[in-house]
Structures are given as C-alpha cells and as structure tokens.
Amino acid sequence: MNTKIYFDNEKFTAGMTLQDPAEFEVNNMALHVCENPQHIVENRKKLAASLRLDLKDFVCAHQTHSANFHRATAADKGRGAERQDTAIADTDALYTDEQDLLLASFSADCVPVMFYHEEKGLAGVVHSGWQGTVKEITLKLFAHLIQEEHCRPEDFHVQLGAALSQEKFEVDEDVYLKFKNLGYADDFMYFNEASGKYHIDNQLTVKKQCELAGIPPEQIHIDRTCTFESPDGFSYRQDKKSGRHLSFIVKK
C-alpha cells in the first residue's frame, strides 16, 4: 500500500495514503465517493494492519468544509470507519489525547493538517479546503487548544500534507476577495492576466494561520507535492469523480 509517513516517533505516527494502482479503486479511502463501499473498507483495513491497528480504531468525520472540530475519545472508536452514517457529523477537524485512535481526514486537493503537542500528548487532524481556510478552521482549532487545553503554542509540531499547488489553484474574484479579506493572505496570491484568474497558495495561507496561533515557523512542515500534477495524487479539480487521500495521526 502506497503511504507517505510524515513522522513516526516514540509517541506519534502521521502520514497520508496515496494513489496505488495495485489496490481497489487505486487506493481511494473515501466512502462518500466510491464505486463499491466494500473496496474502501478493505483499503482501510490494509492501512490499519500496516499501522498495527484495527479498523475499529478509526475515527472519521462527515466533512462539510466547516470550521467545526471535535475532541475524540474512546467512545468515538469506529465512527465512520465502515459506514458513512456513523461518522461524526458536520466536522472538519479532530483531536484527542487518547492512545490508539486513528484520526482521519479525507482530501483531494484540500490541505490536510496533522499535528501533535509534545507536552500535553494531544494529536489532531484538520481538513482545510479553501472554504475551511477562509473560515480559519486551523487558526480557530489552535486557539481553542491553547486556551481550553492549555497547550503552549511553541510545543506544537505541524505537518501540512500534499495539496493543490498555487499554479493549479485558479479562482475567480469572489474567492480571491474572501482570501483578501483575511488580511494576511496577500503574499500568497497573484493575478494571471492571460486567463483572468487569481491563483492562491492555500498551503501557505494555512501555514500563516498556524504562525498566527503562535506556532514557530520552523515547527511547521509542508509537503509541496501537487495533488493535481503528481501521479500519486487524487485531484478533484482534475477529475470530479476522484477518490480521496486519507491523512491520519495516531498517538501510540
């Protein structure tokens, strides 16, 4: 199974599944866009086995491009793992301080964020498409963790997974203005006169949100692989019927 591991230390493992022609539906991991749900369950079981976990350890959300987040506990084990209707509703970020829960985020061009907090033993994932970015889901989650979970921002380690590149992320003025109104994304946008489109770097905007929360830039890492251009990538922009990557983190 084609999986990119971003970090694997004594306490946390995080990574992102990639396209793999040897697997069902080229390793699609999403039940909401698939030909056969059983194929997706088999792909997920294989991922679980590779991490020495069980599918019932997965916690999945029904993502809606919201700014909503959920603190996952052992009671959430298995939610959304085999069926869509058991997923955590209307949620685009998950975090936990419990061991052996695989927190899942699904994407095809959107920015997946995986993070852990060394001192507090917290781990989490965020799904930040452009709508989630303009709603500042990442910034809001980190602000919550700093205020309510008493996390020192300098102890976070953050990984942004592969996503759509700025070159391929073309938008009209309405989306450009939403990013412009954030007040800190100007450096991550340009106008292409030939096409009349704006190009936005969603990854660097999300990285800026992490920095605005107080996380040191050197503790924020970005996988600059473009999901549109890479043969390993699922890209909704390239193929509206595309599958999804699963980005994950597990506290051991």
CORWOHU-V688706 format. One record per backbone hydrogen bond with DSSP energy under -0.5 kcal/mol. CO is the residue of the C=O (numbers start at 1). NH is the residue of the N-H. If there is no record, write none. Layout:
co/nh
CO/NH
CO/NH
This chain:
co/nh
1/3
2/18
3/5
4/6
4/16
7/14
11/252
12/9
13/250
14/6
14/7
15/248
16/4
20/23
23/26
24/27
24/28
25/28
26/20
29/31
30/33
36/39
36/40
37/41
38/42
39/43
40/44
41/45
42/46
43/47
44/48
45/49
46/50
47/51
48/51
48/53
49/52
54/57
55/58
57/102
58/78
59/104
60/88
61/63
62/91
68/92
68/93
70/72
70/95
73/76
74/77
76/79
78/81
78/82
79/60
83/86
84/87
88/62
88/91
92/127
93/70
94/125
95/72
96/123
98/101
100/102
101/103
101/251
102/59
103/249
105/247
107/245
108/236
109/164
110/112
111/128
112/161
113/126
114/159
115/124
116/118
116/157
117/121
117/122
122/117
123/96
124/115
125/94
126/113
126/128
128/111
129/133
130/134
131/135
132/137
133/136
136/140
137/141
138/142
139/143
140/144
141/145
142/146
143/147
144/148
144/149
145/149
145/151
152/155
153/156
155/118
157/116
158/221
159/114
159/161
160/223
163/227
165/169
168/170
169/200
171/198
172/175
172/176
173/177
174/178
175/179
176/180
177/181
179/182
179/183
180/183
185/188
186/189
188/201
190/199
191/193
192/196
192/197
197/192
198/171
199/190
200/202
201/205
202/206
203/207
204/208
205/209
206/210
207/211
208/212
209/213
210/215
211/214
216/219
217/220
219/158
219/221
221/160
222/224
225/163
225/227
226/230
230/233
232/19
233/235
235/239
239/242
244/29
245/107
245/247
246/17
247/105
248/15
249/103
250/13
250/252
251/100
